[in-house]
Amino acid sequence: MARILLIDDDEGLRFVMAEGLRSAGHEVTEAADGNEGLRLYHAEPPELVITDIVMPDMDGLVLIEKLRVTIPRPHIIAMSGHTKYSEPLYLPTARLLGAQRTLGKPFKLETLLAAVTAELADPLPATVLPRPPA
């Protein structure tokens, strides 16, 4: 199926998601934060990156911004736990920065698998070049 990079600082949740994705036939690499995720991305670019937004060191929004200028550009699904900022701020910002899909936590494994299937069925996003200085 697909190579997926899964980035989330919640080890238990990351384990459950990774096992669910593997059981669906995907190859999954795991990272606990954006810095580790970016390093793993550059070592072996996956087709899809699934990233949490609120993480220590490098959060998911900064990571998405860095990934949108990579070649090849991956599909990106961003997710965020239920906070007063998730729905009105974090998830819409993730989309503006380049995530093609977003998920609000908590979600069912079936929801994640459906989002992955749908995202991988879409054409690869065009590479976005850095914005020129203002």
Backbone as numpy.savetxt, mean C-alpha at the origin, in Angstrom:
# Nx Ny Nz CAx CAy CAz Cx Cy Cz
0.37 -15.76 -9.00 -0.47 -14.58 -9.00 0.42 -13.33 -9.00
0.44 -12.56 -7.91 1.19 -11.29 -7.91 2.17 -11.24 -6.76
3.24 -10.44 -6.98 4.16 -10.13 -5.88 3.62 -8.90 -5.17
3.44 -9.01 -3.86 2.84 -7.94 -3.07 3.78 -7.58 -1.94
3.95 -6.28 -1.72 4.68 -5.76 -0.57 3.64 -5.24 0.41
3.59 -5.82 1.60 2.61 -5.47 2.63 3.33 -4.73 3.75
2.91 -3.49 4.01 3.59 -2.66 5.01 2.59 -2.24 6.07
2.83 -2.68 7.30 1.98 -2.30 8.43 2.76 -2.52 9.71
2.68 -1.57 10.63 3.43 -1.69 11.88 2.75 -2.58 12.90
1.50 -2.97 12.67 0.79 -3.89 13.57 1.13 -5.32 13.14
2.03 -5.94 13.89 2.55 -7.26 13.51 1.46 -8.32 13.39
0.52 -8.33 14.32 -0.55 -9.33 14.27 -1.44 -9.17 13.06
-1.84 -7.95 12.77 -2.68 -7.68 11.61 -1.92 -7.97 10.33
-0.66 -7.59 10.28 0.17 -7.86 9.10 0.26 -9.35 8.85
0.43 -10.14 9.92 0.51 -11.60 9.78 -0.78 -12.16 9.18
-1.92 -11.73 9.71 -3.22 -12.23 9.22 -3.42 -11.86 7.75
-3.12 -10.60 7.41 -3.28 -10.17 6.01 -2.33 -10.94 5.09
-1.08 -11.09 5.51 -0.10 -11.79 4.69 -0.51 -13.24 4.45
-0.95 -13.91 5.50 -1.38 -15.31 5.34 -2.59 -15.42 4.43
-3.53 -14.48 4.56 -4.70 -14.48 3.68 -4.32 -14.25 2.22
-3.40 -13.34 1.99 -2.93 -13.08 0.62 -2.17 -14.28 0.07
-1.35 -14.91 0.92 -0.61 -16.11 0.47 -1.58 -17.24 0.14
-2.62 -17.40 0.96 -3.57 -18.48 0.71 -4.34 -18.24 -0.60
-4.37 -16.99 -1.04 -5.02 -16.67 -2.32 -4.02 -16.82 -3.48
-2.78 -17.24 -3.18 -1.81 -17.51 -4.23 -0.79 -16.42 -4.49
-0.80 -15.37 -3.69 0.15 -14.27 -3.90 1.45 -14.51 -3.16
2.52 -13.93 -3.67 3.83 -13.94 -3.01 3.89 -12.64 -2.21
4.10 -12.74 -0.91 4.02 -11.56 -0.04 5.34 -11.33 0.67
5.82 -10.09 0.60 6.96 -9.63 1.37 6.40 -8.65 2.40
6.89 -8.73 3.63 6.35 -7.90 4.71 7.37 -6.89 5.21
6.85 -5.71 5.60 7.67 -4.67 6.21 6.87 -4.03 7.35
7.60 -3.57 8.38 6.95 -3.00 9.56 6.83 -1.48 9.51
7.49 -0.83 8.56 7.35 0.63 8.44 7.74 1.05 7.03
7.53 2.32 6.75 7.78 2.83 5.41 9.23 2.76 4.97
10.16 3.00 5.89 11.58 2.91 5.53 11.95 1.52 5.07
11.54 0.52 5.85 11.82 -0.87 5.47 11.09 -1.23 4.18
9.86 -0.75 4.05 9.09 -1.02 2.83 9.75 -0.44 1.59
10.24 0.78 1.69 10.89 1.41 0.55 12.17 0.67 0.18
12.92 0.24 1.19 14.15 -0.54 0.93 13.80 -1.84 0.21
12.78 -2.54 0.69 12.36 -3.80 0.06 11.82 -3.56 -1.34
11.11 -2.46 -1.53 10.58 -2.13 -2.85 11.73 -1.99 -3.85
12.76 -1.25 -3.48 13.88 -1.04 -4.39 14.70 -2.31 -4.62
14.72 -3.21 -3.64 15.45 -4.47 -3.79 14.78 -5.39 -4.80
13.46 -5.44 -4.78 12.70 -6.28 -5.72 11.31 -5.68 -5.87
11.12 -4.82 -6.88 9.83 -4.13 -7.03 8.66 -5.10 -7.20
7.65 -4.95 -6.35 6.45 -5.79 -6.47 5.46 -5.14 -7.44
4.44 -5.89 -7.78 3.38 -5.34 -8.63 2.43 -4.46 -7.82
2.28 -4.81 -6.54 1.32 -4.11 -5.69 1.93 -3.83 -4.33
1.70 -2.61 -3.84 2.09 -2.24 -2.48 0.81 -1.98 -1.70
0.69 -2.63 -0.56 -0.41 -2.37 0.37 0.22 -1.76 1.60
-0.15 -0.52 1.92 0.50 0.16 3.03 -0.48 0.78 4.01
-0.14 0.65 5.28 -0.84 1.40 6.31 -0.41 2.85 6.17
-1.18 3.76 6.72 -0.82 5.17 6.65 -0.10 5.61 7.92
-0.67 5.32 9.07 -0.09 5.79 10.33 0.91 4.76 10.84
2.20 5.09 10.68 3.29 4.20 11.12 4.43 5.06 11.63
5.30 4.48 12.46 6.48 5.22 12.91 7.51 5.35 11.79
8.48 6.18 12.02 9.60 6.42 11.09 9.12 7.09 9.80
8.66 6.34 8.83 8.12 6.91 7.59 6.67 6.46 7.47
5.74 7.40 7.45 4.33 7.00 7.36 3.97 6.67 5.92
2.78 6.13 5.75 2.34 5.68 4.44 2.17 6.79 3.43
1.82 8.00 3.87 1.65 9.11 2.93 2.99 9.50 2.30
4.03 9.57 3.11 5.36 9.88 2.59 5.81 8.75 1.66
5.56 7.52 2.06 5.92 6.37 1.22 5.23 6.44 -0.14
3.93 6.73 -0.14 3.19 6.82 -1.41 3.80 7.90 -2.30
4.14 9.03 -1.69 4.75 10.12 -2.45 6.06 9.68 -3.09
6.86 8.90 -2.37 8.13 8.41 -2.91 7.91 7.35 -3.99
6.89 6.51 -3.83 6.62 5.45 -4.81 6.05 5.99 -6.12
5.38 7.11 -6.07 4.72 7.59 -7.29 5.71 8.06 -8.35
6.98 8.22 -7.98 7.98 8.64 -8.97 8.92 7.50 -9.35
8.63 6.29 -8.88 9.49 5.15 -9.21 9.12 4.58 -10.57
10.08 3.91 -11.16 9.85 3.21 -12.42 10.32 1.78 -12.23
9.48 0.78 -12.37 8.06 0.88 -12.66 7.29 1.34 -11.43
6.17 1.99 -11.67 5.31 2.46 -10.59 4.38 1.31 -10.20
4.26 1.02 -8.91 3.39 -0.08 -8.49 1.94 0.36 -8.34
1.07 -0.63 -8.33 -0.29 -0.39 -7.86 -0.16 -0.15 -6.36
-0.98 0.73 -5.80 -0.91 1.03 -4.37 -2.30 1.02 -3.77
-2.43 0.26 -2.67 -3.63 0.28 -1.84 -3.21 0.81 -0.48
-3.85 1.89 -0.02 -3.54 2.47 1.29 -4.66 2.11 2.25
-4.28 1.91 3.51 -5.28 1.58 4.53 -4.98 2.36 5.80
-6.04 2.62 6.55 -5.87 3.35 7.80 -6.90 2.89 8.79
-6.47 2.82 10.06 -7.36 2.42 11.14 -8.39 3.50 11.42
-9.40 3.13 12.13 -10.50 4.04 12.43 -10.05 5.10 13.43
-9.82 6.30 12.94 -9.56 7.45 13.79 -10.40 8.59 13.24
-10.46 9.68 13.95 -11.25 10.81 13.46 -10.63 11.42 12.20
-9.37 11.06 11.90 -8.70 11.61 10.72 -8.69 10.66 9.53
-8.98 9.39 9.73 -8.86 8.41 8.64 -9.74 8.73 7.45
-11.04 8.73 7.64 -11.97 8.93 6.52 -11.89 10.33 5.94
-11.90 11.39 6.76 -11.91 12.72 6.15 -10.55 13.22 5.65
-9.44 12.68 6.16 -8.14 13.24 5.82 -7.16 12.22 5.23
-6.81 11.18 5.98 -5.75 10.27 5.56 -6.06 9.53 4.26
-7.23 8.90 4.18 -7.53 8.10 2.99 -7.70 8.97 1.74
-8.42 10.11 1.79 -8.47 10.97 0.60 -7.10 11.51 0.20
-6.26 11.85 1.18 -4.91 12.33 0.88 -4.09 11.24 0.21
-4.24 10.01 0.67 -3.52 8.89 0.04 -3.90 8.78 -1.43
-5.16 8.96 -1.75 -5.60 8.90 -3.14 -5.00 10.05 -3.95
-5.00 11.25 -3.37 -4.42 12.41 -4.06 -2.93 12.21 -4.35
-2.25 11.52 -3.45 -0.81 11.29 -3.60 -0.48 10.15 -4.56
-1.46 9.30 -4.88 -1.19 8.24 -5.84 -1.70 6.86 -5.53
-2.32 6.65 -4.37 -2.92 5.33 -4.10 -4.16 5.18 -4.97
-4.29 4.03 -5.60 -5.44 3.82 -6.47 -6.69 3.40 -5.68
-6.48 2.76 -4.55 -7.59 2.29 -3.71 -7.25 2.54 -2.25
-8.29 2.66 -1.44 -8.09 2.83 0.00 -9.05 1.92 0.75
-8.63 1.52 1.94 -9.46 0.68 2.82 -9.41 1.26 4.23
-10.57 1.40 4.84 -10.64 1.81 6.23 -10.66 0.58 7.12
-9.77 0.56 8.11 -9.73 -0.56 9.06 -10.79 -0.34 10.12
-11.38 -1.36 10.65 -11.15 -2.78 10.32 -11.91 -3.16 9.05
-11.41 -4.18 8.37 -12.08 -4.72 7.20 -11.92 -6.23 7.23
-12.78 -6.90 6.49 -12.72 -8.35 6.41 -11.67 -8.76 5.39
-11.11 -9.94 5.57 -10.12 -10.46 4.63 -10.69 -10.50 3.22
-11.97 -10.84 3.09 -12.61 -10.89 1.78 -12.58 -9.52 1.11
-12.71 -8.46 1.89 -12.68 -7.10 1.35 -11.28 -6.80 0.81
-10.26 -7.18 1.56 -8.89 -6.98 1.11 -8.62 -7.76 -0.17
-9.02 -9.02 -0.20 -8.78 -9.85 -1.38 -9.51 -9.31 -2.60
-10.73 -8.81 -2.41 -11.48 -8.22 -3.52 -10.79 -6.95 -4.03
-10.27 -6.13 -3.11 -9.57 -4.92 -3.52 -8.30 -5.27 -4.29
-7.58 -6.27 -3.83 -6.35 -6.70 -4.50 -6.68 -7.21 -5.91
-7.69 -8.06 -6.02 -8.08 -8.60 -7.33 -8.49 -7.48 -8.28
-9.30 -6.55 -7.78 -9.75 -5.45 -8.62 -8.59 -4.55 -9.04
-7.70 -4.25 -8.11 -6.57 -3.37 -8.43 -5.63 -4.02 -9.44
-5.35 -5.29 -9.27 -4.45 -5.98 -10.20 -5.07 -6.14 -11.58
-6.40 -6.10 -11.67 -7.07 -6.19 -12.97 -7.02 -4.87 -13.73
-6.83 -3.77 -13.02 -6.73 -2.46 -13.67 -5.37 -2.34 -14.34
-5.28 -1.51 -15.40 -3.97 -1.30 -16.02 -3.00 -0.65 -15.03
-1.74 -0.89 -15.24 -0.73 -0.25 -14.39 -0.86 1.26 -14.49
-0.74 1.96 -13.38 -0.84 3.42 -13.42 0.35 4.02 -14.17
0.10 5.14 -14.79 1.18 5.84 -15.50 2.19 6.37 -14.50
3.43 6.42 -14.92 4.46 6.97 -14.06 4.22 8.47 -13.90
4.29 8.94 -12.70 4.11 10.37 -12.42 5.48 10.93 -12.12
5.88 11.93 -12.87 7.18 12.54 -12.66 7.08 13.59 -11.56
8.18 13.88 -10.91 8.15 14.90 -9.85 7.64 16.23 -10.39
6.93 16.96 -9.54 6.44 18.28 -9.93 7.61 19.26 -10.01
7.57 20.17 -11.00 8.64 21.17 -11.04 8.51 22.13 -9.86
9.61 22.72 -9.43 9.53 23.66 -8.32 8.63 24.84 -8.67
7.92 25.36 -7.67 6.99 26.48 -7.90 7.74 27.77 -8.09
